[in-house]
Amino acid sequence: SLAVLQALEDGLKKADADPSVKAVMICGGNGKFSAGADIRGFSSPKRQGGALGPVVSLIESSEKPVVAAIEGVALGGGLEVALGCHYRIAHVKARMGLPEVTIGLLPGAEGTQRLPRLIGVPAALDMITTGKHIPATEALKLGLVDEIVEENTIDAAIRLANKV
């Protein structure tokens, strides 16, 4: 939603400007990182602002380490947010993917560029063209996530953020 995008942008800018903040952790609510955009919003009249791509680029360009704590799902734009982060920790039961391709949409926040850089072209092409969701264990093997945990993902992400 526009509110989530604005909160991400505002929070990151505030953290970057605050010398007492050493790292940033991004998580979702209610046991889910992000299921991405509500496709019903795609048919709405054009709005000013609220584009995901610039927010993901802002995350990626942060001078402070940004860690994604992925629980539940990171799909579509949610995965693209995680791809913009410098580190990703996922709960063992998490799933990730770019399902928008199954309805004829390409990932629109540079996920098609970031994913191949992270996991290689063959694996990225498979995810991008099929829209399949991959489990955290496969994401770890591919290099999509840096660590998987069975415990509290947020606590693990905070530990990693403090370490880096």
ABEGO torsion letter per residue (X at the ends): XAAAAAAAAAAAAAAAABAABABBBBBBBGGBABAEBBAAAAABBBBBEGBAAAAAAAAAABABBBBBBBBEBBBEAAAAAAAABABBBBBAABBBEBAAAAAGBBBAAGAAAAAAAAAEAAAAAAAAAAGBBBBAAAAAAAGABABBBABBAAAAAAAAAAAX
